[in-house]
Amino acid sequence: MVTLSLDPTVGSEQRGVRPSVIVSDPDVAGEQRYPLVAVVPLTRTPG
């Protein structure tokens, strides 16, 4: 888990500083020309 600043945002995207989980596989991302990192911001709001 990491803490990320999610600014700037557009529309209803989560913004501000949020705890987040990185769900990408570093072995796969490191082998790609343009690595993709998936970030899942956490919130207390259900839904």
Backbone hydrogen bonds in HBPLUS format (Angstrom, degrees):
<---DONOR---> <-ACCEPTOR-->    atom                        ^
c    i                          cat <-CA-CA->   ^        H-A-AA   ^      H-
h    n   atom  resd res      DA  || num        DHA   H-A  angle D-A-AA Bond
n    s   type  num  typ     dist DA aas  dist angle  dist       angle   num
A0002-VAL N   A0020-SER O   2.90 MM  18  5.36 164.1  1.92 154.4 159.8     1
A0020-SER N   A0002-VAL O   2.71 MM  18  5.36 158.6  1.75 167.9 171.4     2
A0004-LEU N   A0018-ARG O   2.97 MM  14  5.56 166.9  1.99 157.4 155.8     3
A0018-ARG N   A0004-LEU O   2.89 MM  14  5.56 157.8  1.94 159.0 162.4     4
A0006-LEU N   A0016-GLY O   2.82 MM  10  5.29 179.6  1.82 142.8 142.8     5
A0013-GLU N   A0010-VAL O   3.36 MM   3  5.95 165.0  2.39 130.9 135.1     6
A0042-LEU N   A0019-PRO O   2.87 MM  23  5.69 164.4  1.90 167.5 162.7     7
A0021-VAL N   A0040-VAL O   2.95 MM  19  5.15 158.0  2.00 133.2 139.0     8
A0040-VAL N   A0021-VAL O   2.85 MM  19  5.15 163.8  1.87 151.3 156.8     9
A0023-VAL N   A0038-ALA O   3.00 MM  15  5.53 160.7  2.03 148.4 154.4    10
A0028-VAL N   A0025-ASP O   3.15 MM   3  5.48 122.1  2.50 106.7 119.7    11
A0029-ALA N   A0025-ASP O   2.96 MM   4  6.15 172.1  1.96 163.6 166.2    12
A0030-GLY N   A0026-PRO O   3.01 MM   4  5.86 152.6  2.09 137.9 144.2    13
A0031-GLU N   A0028-VAL O   3.17 MM   3  5.44 145.4  2.30 105.4 114.9    14
A0032-GLN N   A0029-ALA O   3.37 MM   3  5.52 157.3  2.42 104.3 110.7    15
